[in-house]
Amino acid sequence: MSVCGKHKYSKSVLGLVFCALLTVTYLFLIGTVDVRSHIVPFFQFEAVDPNPSWVVPTCRSLTPLRVYMYDLPRRFNVGMLNRRSSDKTPVTAATLPPWPTSSGLRKQHSVEYWMMASLLYDGGGEERETEMEAVRVSDPDVADVFFVPFFSSLSFNTYGHNMTDPETERDKKLQADTLKFLRGSKYWQRSGGRDHVIPMHHPNAFRFFRDQVNASILIVADFGRYPKSLSNLRKDVVAPYVHVVDSYTEDESSDPFESRPTLLFFRGTTVRKDVVNDNLMFQEGVIRAKLANVLAEYNDVHYETSFASEENIKLSTQGMRSSKFCLHPAGDTPSSCRLFDAIVSHCVPVIVSDQIELPFEDELDYSQFAIFFSTKEALKPGYMVKQLRKIPKERWISMWKRLKNISHQFEFQHPPKSGDAVNMIWRQVRHKLPAAKLADHRTRRLKIPDWWGDRR
């Protein structure tokens, strides 16, 4: 080949290389080619433990959520804790009563109290704002969300627990008065309630007028009794129950696997009722009675029928702390307080519920510290116990460590602490805001009924 030919050949090759580089650069800039995913692994080291016990799985948002809390008279909230207190003035940080120690099962749905308490807490100054997910603001015009301090769960447990009792009318009246108050608020009118946060943790909370506030961000335990039109993951927050057993703060055994002789533990009611859900019967609750027969033959399985009492709660505490796995079958709804009792007892939860939704699941991978069985699998004789026996000691210890590492995220307390349950809930509220804002803005400009839902 002549020198001239070689020169032309070289220019052609260089031109092709230049075009290729230009194309790859363009694709990289628009996001079509992910070069980073191919290059970065060569500069990374393999982690010995992807989930070491010292790693905190979540981090606080950069700025606190600004929350405006309506000033409702005490009869809507803490007045139900002490009937003798004045119901004419709103509660303040100085007048907030402690949650009663003898509240029994009412405590498990007390999320509304702890959310209010976190907004009332005024200690810590600037340090508080650097640690808390939400702060109360006095000017509603600068608020990100609006908190409605109506204790709808406590109202049901106080006045409407028997459903047909004359006291139920007091629960209905409080709901009606809350709705009337909200409809008179220009901020509720402005967004249709979409940027309002309303706790409804008990499955029967706000049951008379729930469909009239379903645009709001609802704080729920699960979706077992509600049609999708009333409550769903897109807009609502699944919050944990407040655990009723004491937290296991001294769980420092050198060999936790061997120090827990019971393989699988359950204490609770085994006769549950079916519940109507979206024109279908929610029937998972009947599994508890059937499991009693399936698990009866094993010496290291403790399956006992009991009812909530102070003594039984103590026995449950002892049982969970001495068990490797704690069974969580569905009850009247897909979830129950038992799951969170197990978490703070560092007893690996065994969840049997085909319809359960779990708190903070966009941040927590429950498969790292819980075992799941379908209803069909759990009722297959011998299957569940056989699978639990197959779990190696090393894997169980890893799950136990993980439980110890994340259990603080299921603690409700006052004063609140960074990363605790109430702060996790407020962070979840923040996550729901973009969808709420989108719906609010679209509604304001639409001249005809929204076509999108019909099209989809």
Backbone torsions as a table, in degrees:
resi	resn	phi	psi	omega
1	MET	NA	136.4	-179.2
2	SER	-71.0	163.2	177.7
3	VAL	-59.9	-39.4	-179.9
4	CYS	-64.5	-40.9	179.6
5	GLY	-64.8	-41.9	178.5
6	LYS	-61.3	-38.2	-178.9
7	HIS	-66.0	-42.5	178.5
8	LYS	-64.6	-39.4	179.2
9	TYR	-62.0	-43.6	-179.0
10	SER	-63.7	-40.2	179.7
11	LYS	-65.2	-37.0	178.5
12	SER	-65.7	-43.8	179.0
13	VAL	-62.7	-45.2	179.5
14	LEU	-61.6	-38.6	178.9
15	GLY	-64.3	-42.9	177.9
16	LEU	-63.5	-42.9	179.2
17	VAL	-62.7	-42.0	179.9
18	PHE	-62.9	-43.3	178.8
19	CYS	-63.5	-40.2	179.8
20	ALA	-64.2	-44.1	178.9
21	LEU	-63.3	-40.5	179.7
22	LEU	-63.7	-40.4	-180.0
23	THR	-66.7	-46.6	-179.9
24	VAL	-62.4	-41.4	179.2
25	THR	-61.3	-42.3	179.8
26	TYR	-64.4	-45.9	179.8
27	LEU	-63.1	-37.4	178.7
28	PHE	-64.3	-42.4	-177.6
29	LEU	-66.1	-35.1	-179.3
30	ILE	-88.7	-2.2	173.1
31	GLY	91.8	8.5	-179.5
32	THR	-76.1	-38.7	179.3
33	VAL	-106.9	128.9	179.4
34	ASP	-103.3	86.1	-179.5
35	VAL	-69.2	-35.0	-175.2
36	ARG	-58.4	-39.4	-176.6
37	SER	-66.6	-21.8	179.5
38	HIS	-91.2	-27.7	-175.2
39	ILE	-91.6	-44.2	-173.1
40	VAL	-56.8	-39.0	-177.4
41	PRO	-57.2	-27.5	179.6
42	PHE	-68.8	-17.5	-178.2
43	PHE	-108.2	12.6	179.2
44	GLN	-110.0	152.1	176.7
45	PHE	-105.9	145.0	179.5
46	GLU	-69.3	127.8	179.8
47	ALA	-77.1	137.8	177.8
48	VAL	-69.0	-42.5	179.8
49	ASP	-132.7	110.5	-177.9
50	PRO	-67.6	-16.9	180.0
51	ASN	-133.6	61.7	179.9
52	PRO	-62.4	153.3	-172.9
53	SER	-64.4	-20.8	-176.3
54	TRP	-87.6	-6.1	-179.0
55	VAL	-82.3	126.6	173.7
56	VAL	-87.2	120.7	-170.6
57	PRO	-70.8	-14.7	-177.7
58	THR	-133.8	162.8	177.1
59	CYS	-134.0	154.5	-176.3
60	ARG	-72.4	148.1	176.1
61	SER	-63.1	157.7	-174.5
62	LEU	-65.4	-40.5	179.8
63	THR	-127.0	145.9	-179.4
64	PRO	-66.5	149.4	173.0
65	LEU	-70.8	131.2	-179.8
66	ARG	-89.8	116.7	-173.1
67	VAL	-118.5	126.3	172.3
68	TYR	-98.6	122.0	179.4
69	MET	-102.8	124.3	178.1
70	TYR	-63.4	145.3	177.1
71	ASP	-89.3	86.1	177.3
72	LEU	-93.5	143.2	176.1
73	PRO	-56.9	158.0	-173.3
74	ARG	-64.1	-21.3	-179.7
75	ARG	-63.4	-18.5	178.0
76	PHE	-84.4	-11.6	-175.9
77	ASN	-143.8	-98.6	-171.2
78	VAL	-70.1	-15.3	176.2
79	GLY	-61.0	-23.8	177.4
80	MET	-76.5	-15.7	176.0
81	LEU	-80.0	-30.7	-180.0
82	ASN	-140.7	99.5	-173.8
83	ARG	-61.9	-20.3	-177.3
84	ARG	-83.5	-9.6	-178.5
85	SER	-76.9	158.1	179.4
86	SER	-65.9	139.6	178.7
87	ASP	-110.5	15.2	-174.4
88	LYS	-96.8	-25.2	-176.5
89	THR	-114.7	149.2	177.6
90	PRO	-67.9	154.4	178.1
91	VAL	-75.4	149.8	177.7
92	THR	-124.1	176.1	177.9
93	ALA	-61.0	-35.0	-177.9
94	ALA	-75.6	-27.6	-175.2
95	THR	-105.1	3.3	179.5
96	LEU	-65.7	117.8	178.9
97	PRO	-77.9	150.9	175.8
98	PRO	-69.1	153.8	175.1
99	TRP	-66.2	129.8	-174.6
100	PRO	-63.5	138.0	-178.5
101	THR	-71.7	-21.2	-177.9
102	SER	-105.8	39.3	-175.2
103	SER	-86.7	-8.5	178.4
104	GLY	63.6	-141.6	-176.7
105	LEU	-72.2	-10.6	175.4
106	ARG	-60.3	-25.3	-177.9
107	LYS	-62.8	-33.5	-173.1
108	GLN	-65.1	-23.6	178.5
109	HIS	-109.0	27.5	-175.6
110	SER	-89.7	20.0	179.8
111	VAL	-52.3	-38.8	-178.3
112	GLU	-59.0	-38.9	179.7
113	TYR	-64.9	-46.0	-175.1
114	TRP	-70.9	-30.7	175.8
115	MET	-68.0	-43.3	176.6
116	MET	-63.0	-45.1	-178.2
117	ALA	-59.9	-37.2	-179.4
118	SER	-65.6	-32.1	178.6
119	LEU	-78.6	-28.8	179.4
120	LEU	-78.2	-25.0	-176.3
121	TYR	-61.6	122.6	-177.1
122	ASP	-117.9	15.0	178.7
123	GLY	-85.6	159.4	174.2
124	GLY	95.1	-21.7	177.7
125	GLY	58.5	-132.5	-178.6
126	GLU	-64.3	-31.7	-179.9
127	GLU	-62.1	-36.2	178.4
128	ARG	-60.3	-43.4	-176.8
129	GLU	-67.4	-24.0	178.3
130	THR	-82.9	-14.0	-176.9
131	GLU	-110.5	-27.3	-173.6
132	MET	-92.1	148.6	179.1
133	GLU	-79.7	-24.6	-176.9
134	ALA	-140.0	143.4	175.2
135	VAL	-131.3	148.8	179.2
136	ARG	-82.4	136.8	175.8
137	VAL	-117.6	147.4	-178.1
138	SER	-88.8	-16.3	-179.0
139	ASP	-103.6	111.4	-178.5
140	PRO	-63.8	-21.8	-178.0
141	ASP	-72.1	-15.1	178.5
142	VAL	-106.7	4.3	-175.4
143	ALA	-76.4	144.8	171.7
144	ASP	-83.1	-39.5	179.3
145	VAL	-141.9	165.7	-179.7
146	PHE	-120.9	127.1	-178.7
147	PHE	-99.8	130.0	179.8
148	VAL	-101.4	104.5	-174.3
149	PRO	-83.2	52.9	172.3
150	PHE	-100.1	120.6	-178.5
151	PHE	-83.2	77.5	-175.1
152	SER	-67.5	-32.4	177.6
153	SER	-69.7	-44.1	178.7
154	LEU	-66.4	-35.2	177.8
155	SER	-61.7	-42.7	178.0
156	PHE	-66.0	-44.7	-178.9
157	ASN	-67.3	-26.7	-178.0
158	THR	-88.0	-43.8	-172.0
159	TYR	-112.9	-28.9	-171.2
160	GLY	-116.1	16.0	-171.7
161	HIS	-61.7	-32.9	-179.5
162	ASN	-88.7	4.5	173.7
163	MET	66.7	-47.3	-177.7
164	THR	-109.6	2.6	-179.9
165	ASP	-66.6	147.3	176.6
166	PRO	-54.3	-28.8	178.4
167	GLU	-61.6	-22.8	179.7
168	THR	-56.3	-30.3	179.8
169	GLU	-62.8	-30.3	177.5
170	ARG	-68.8	-38.9	175.7
171	ASP	-62.9	-44.8	179.4
172	LYS	-63.5	-39.0	-179.9
173	LYS	-65.0	-42.2	178.3
174	LEU	-62.7	-40.5	177.6
175	GLN	-63.0	-44.9	-179.9
176	ALA	-63.5	-40.7	179.9
177	ASP	-67.5	-37.5	176.9
178	THR	-63.0	-44.4	179.8
179	LEU	-63.7	-40.7	178.6
180	LYS	-63.2	-41.9	178.7
181	PHE	-61.7	-45.7	-177.7
182	LEU	-65.1	-40.5	-179.7
183	ARG	-65.3	-21.3	177.1
184	GLY	-86.7	-6.3	-179.2
185	SER	-87.5	129.9	179.6
186	LYS	-68.1	-23.5	179.5
187	TYR	-76.2	-34.2	173.1
188	TRP	-67.5	-44.5	-179.9
189	GLN	-63.2	-36.8	-176.2
190	ARG	-62.6	-39.9	-175.8
191	SER	-111.3	-1.8	-173.9
192	GLY	68.3	19.7	179.5
193	GLY	85.6	2.6	-175.0
194	ARG	-65.9	-28.5	179.1
195	ASP	-100.5	23.7	177.3
196	HIS	-106.1	139.4	-179.3
197	VAL	-107.6	121.9	-177.3
198	ILE	-126.9	114.3	176.9
199	PRO	-71.4	129.8	175.6
200	MET	-142.5	59.5	-168.6
201	HIS	-73.6	-39.1	177.0
202	HIS	-69.5	139.6	-177.9
203	PRO	-60.9	-19.2	178.2
204	ASN	-104.7	7.7	-178.4
205	ALA	-67.0	138.5	176.6
206	PHE	58.0	30.5	-168.8
207	ARG	-68.1	-22.7	-176.8
208	PHE	-78.4	-32.1	-173.8
209	PHE	-129.2	21.6	-174.3
210	ARG	-59.6	-37.8	-177.1
211	ASP	-66.3	-14.6	-178.3
212	GLN	-92.1	-2.9	176.8
213	VAL	-126.4	17.9	-172.3
214	ASN	-74.2	-4.4	174.6
215	ALA	-79.3	-16.9	-176.1
216	SER	-76.4	169.1	173.1
217	ILE	-81.6	106.6	-176.9
218	LEU	-94.3	140.8	176.4
219	ILE	-100.1	109.5	-171.7
220	VAL	-124.1	165.9	175.5
221	ALA	-86.7	-38.3	176.0
222	ASP	-168.4	-170.5	-177.6
223	PHE	-116.2	24.5	-172.6
224	GLY	-63.9	-28.4	-175.7
225	ARG	-114.3	9.5	-173.5
226	TYR	-121.5	137.4	170.5
227	PRO	-68.2	158.7	-176.5
228	LYS	-60.4	-25.4	-179.8
229	SER	-68.9	-21.0	-179.0
230	LEU	-97.7	-36.9	-173.9
231	SER	-152.4	135.0	-178.7
232	ASN	-161.0	165.7	-175.5
233	LEU	-67.0	-23.6	-177.6
234	ARG	-61.4	-37.2	-173.7
235	LYS	-120.3	-16.6	-172.4
236	ASP	-107.8	161.9	-177.7
237	VAL	-111.4	125.2	173.4
238	VAL	-86.0	118.4	-177.4
239	ALA	-109.9	145.9	177.8
240	PRO	-68.8	153.7	167.8
241	TYR	-65.5	154.3	171.6
242	VAL	-81.3	119.1	-174.8
243	HIS	-63.9	147.3	-178.0
244	VAL	-104.2	-18.2	174.3
245	VAL	-85.7	158.1	177.6
246	ASP	-71.2	142.9	177.4
247	SER	-67.0	144.0	-179.4
248	TYR	-88.3	86.3	-174.5
249	THR	-86.5	-10.4	-178.4
250	GLU	-117.9	38.0	-178.5
251	ASP	-86.6	78.7	-174.4
252	GLU	-123.4	34.5	-179.2
253	SER	-63.8	141.6	177.7
254	SER	-71.6	-23.8	177.6
255	ASP	-139.4	77.0	-174.6
256	PRO	-61.9	-30.6	-178.7
257	PHE	-63.8	-46.8	-178.7
258	GLU	-76.7	-24.5	-178.3
259	SER	-79.8	-3.0	177.8
260	ARG	-115.3	88.8	-172.8
261	PRO	-70.8	-26.4	-178.6
262	THR	-79.9	129.5	179.9
263	LEU	-72.4	-50.9	-174.0
264	LEU	-138.5	133.9	-173.0
265	PHE	-127.6	137.9	171.7
266	PHE	-151.9	130.8	169.8
267	ARG	-135.7	127.0	-180.0
268	GLY	166.9	-178.8	178.9
269	THR	-73.4	140.5	-177.1
270	THR	-113.2	-5.8	176.3
271	VAL	-107.3	110.4	-177.9
272	ARG	-119.8	161.6	-177.9
273	LYS	-102.0	150.1	174.0
274	ASP	-72.9	151.2	-176.6
275	VAL	-131.7	134.6	178.2
276	VAL	-72.8	129.0	-179.5
277	ASN	-139.4	110.2	176.2
278	ASP	54.6	45.5	-180.0
279	ASN	69.2	8.9	175.2
280	LEU	-120.1	161.2	178.9
281	MET	-92.1	123.7	173.3
282	PHE	-80.8	107.2	-169.6
283	GLN	-113.6	9.0	-177.9
284	GLU	-61.2	-28.3	-175.1
285	GLY	-60.1	-27.0	-178.3
286	VAL	-69.5	-11.1	-178.9
287	ILE	-63.9	-27.0	-176.7
288	ARG	-61.9	-43.4	179.3
289	ALA	-65.9	-38.1	-179.4
290	LYS	-69.4	-36.2	179.8
291	LEU	-64.9	-28.0	178.5
292	ALA	-58.3	-38.6	178.7
293	ASN	-76.4	-39.2	-177.9
294	VAL	-65.1	-33.5	-174.2
295	LEU	-103.2	9.9	-171.6
296	ALA	-72.0	-24.7	-168.5
297	GLU	-91.1	0.5	-173.2
298	TYR	-102.2	130.4	-177.9
299	ASN	-72.1	-29.2	-177.7
300	ASP	-100.0	17.4	173.6
301	VAL	-113.7	124.7	179.6
302	HIS	-107.5	107.8	179.5
303	TYR	-127.2	108.2	-170.2
304	GLU	-133.4	137.2	174.2
305	THR	-82.2	130.0	177.7
306	SER	-154.5	167.6	179.1
307	PHE	-123.0	154.5	-174.8
308	ALA	-65.0	124.6	173.3
309	SER	-157.6	165.2	-178.7
310	GLU	-59.7	-41.0	-179.8
311	GLU	-68.3	-41.9	-179.4
312	ASN	-68.1	-31.9	176.2
313	ILE	-65.4	-38.3	176.8
314	LYS	-64.7	-41.3	178.9
315	LEU	-66.3	-37.8	176.9
316	SER	-65.0	-39.3	177.3
317	THR	-58.7	-48.4	179.7
318	GLN	-63.3	-41.5	-178.2
319	GLY	-65.5	-41.9	-179.7
320	MET	-67.1	-37.7	-178.5
321	ARG	-71.8	-17.4	179.9
322	SER	-108.1	16.7	-178.1
323	SER	-123.1	146.6	177.1
324	LYS	-75.9	-43.4	-178.2
325	PHE	-125.9	143.6	178.0
326	CYS	-121.0	124.7	-174.9
327	LEU	-79.1	134.4	178.2
328	HIS	-127.9	81.8	174.6
329	PRO	-83.2	154.3	178.1
330	ALA	-60.7	149.8	176.9
331	GLY	-115.4	-130.7	175.5
332	ASP	-64.9	-25.8	175.2
333	THR	-130.7	169.9	-176.5
334	PRO	-60.1	-26.8	-176.1
335	SER	-117.3	170.7	174.9
336	SER	-160.6	171.3	-178.9
337	CYS	-64.7	-24.2	-174.9
338	ARG	-56.7	-36.2	179.5
339	LEU	-59.5	-42.4	-175.3
340	PHE	-81.6	-25.0	169.5
341	ASP	-63.1	-40.6	179.2
342	ALA	-66.3	-40.6	-178.2
343	ILE	-61.7	-46.4	-178.3
344	VAL	-77.4	-9.4	173.4
345	SER	-94.9	-1.6	-179.3
346	HIS	58.1	34.6	175.7
347	CYS	-102.6	118.8	-172.5
348	VAL	-58.9	117.4	-177.7
349	PRO	-69.0	138.6	171.8
350	VAL	-112.9	106.8	-170.5
351	ILE	-99.5	121.2	177.2
352	VAL	-118.6	93.7	-178.4
353	SER	-166.4	117.1	-175.3
354	ASP	-78.3	-13.2	-173.6
355	GLN	-122.6	15.3	-173.3
356	ILE	-76.0	143.0	168.1
357	GLU	-117.5	142.6	-170.2
358	LEU	-116.2	147.0	179.9
359	PRO	-66.0	143.1	170.4
360	PHE	60.9	27.1	-172.2
361	GLU	-71.4	-15.6	174.0
362	ASP	-75.2	-11.9	179.3
363	GLU	-116.6	-25.6	-177.7
364	LEU	-113.4	133.9	174.4
365	ASP	-96.2	99.6	-175.3
366	TYR	-64.3	-22.5	179.7
367	SER	-66.1	-13.9	177.9
368	GLN	-80.9	-15.7	-179.1
369	PHE	-142.6	14.6	178.2
370	ALA	-145.2	156.0	177.9
371	ILE	-113.4	139.7	-176.9
372	PHE	-120.9	135.9	172.8
373	PHE	-130.1	142.3	171.5
374	SER	-73.3	163.1	177.9
375	THR	-59.1	-41.5	-179.5
376	LYS	-62.4	-42.7	179.2
377	GLU	-65.1	-42.9	-176.1
378	ALA	-64.6	-33.1	-177.5
379	LEU	-86.7	-3.4	176.1
380	LYS	-76.8	116.2	-174.7
381	PRO	-51.8	126.5	175.5
382	GLY	81.2	-15.4	-172.0
383	TYR	-67.8	-50.5	-173.8
384	MET	-65.0	-45.8	-179.9
385	VAL	-63.2	-40.6	179.1
386	LYS	-60.8	-42.9	179.8
387	GLN	-66.9	-37.7	178.6
388	LEU	-66.9	-37.4	178.6
389	ARG	-66.1	-26.1	-178.9
390	LYS	-76.1	-17.1	-176.9
391	ILE	-68.3	120.9	-177.7
392	PRO	-64.6	153.3	178.4
393	LYS	-56.7	-40.5	-177.6
394	GLU	-63.1	-40.2	179.8
395	ARG	-68.1	-41.1	-180.0
396	TRP	-62.3	-43.1	180.0
397	ILE	-62.8	-38.0	177.0
398	SER	-61.9	-40.5	178.7
399	MET	-69.1	-39.2	177.2
400	TRP	-60.5	-43.8	177.9
401	LYS	-63.3	-39.9	179.8
402	ARG	-64.0	-40.7	176.7
403	LEU	-59.7	-43.5	179.1
404	LYS	-63.1	-33.2	-176.3
405	ASN	-75.7	-30.3	-174.8
406	ILE	-109.3	-3.8	-174.8
407	SER	-63.0	-26.4	178.6
408	HIS	-63.7	-21.6	-180.0
409	GLN	-77.4	-0.7	176.7
410	PHE	-118.5	19.6	178.9
411	GLU	-101.2	128.0	173.2
412	PHE	-103.6	128.8	-174.3
413	GLN	-155.8	161.0	175.6
414	HIS	-139.8	124.5	1.8
415	PRO	-65.0	153.3	178.2
416	PRO	-70.0	157.6	178.0
417	LYS	-125.9	151.1	-179.4
418	SER	-55.8	130.5	176.4
419	GLY	82.3	4.2	-179.9
420	ASP	-82.0	-175.7	-171.5
421	ALA	-61.3	-44.5	-176.2
422	VAL	-68.6	-33.5	175.4
423	ASN	-69.9	-35.4	175.2
424	MET	-63.3	-40.0	179.3
425	ILE	-63.9	-44.8	179.4
426	TRP	-62.6	-36.2	177.0
427	ARG	-65.2	-37.6	176.3
428	GLN	-64.4	-37.5	176.3
429	VAL	-59.2	-43.8	178.5
430	ARG	-58.0	-38.4	-179.2
431	HIS	-65.0	-26.1	-178.1
432	LYS	-84.9	-13.2	-173.6
433	LEU	-64.2	-41.6	-179.6
434	PRO	-56.3	-42.9	178.7
435	ALA	-66.2	-37.5	178.9
436	ALA	-65.9	-41.6	179.3
437	LYS	-66.1	-40.8	179.1
438	LEU	-60.3	-47.9	179.8
439	ALA	-63.1	-39.8	-179.9
440	ASP	-63.5	-48.1	-177.1
441	HIS	-66.8	-38.5	178.9
442	ARG	-65.2	-40.4	-178.3
443	THR	-63.1	-36.9	-177.7
444	ARG	-65.5	-30.4	-174.9
445	ARG	-100.4	-11.8	-178.3
446	LEU	-70.1	133.9	178.1
447	LYS	-99.5	-14.9	177.7
448	ILE	-129.2	165.2	177.4
449	PRO	-54.6	144.9	-175.3
450	ASP	-57.9	125.4	-177.7
451	TRP	-89.0	-16.8	-170.6
452	TRP	-65.1	-43.9	-179.2
453	GLY	-62.2	-39.9	179.5
454	ASP	-67.0	-38.4	-178.7
455	ARG	-67.0	-41.3	-177.2
456	ARG	-76.2	NA	NA
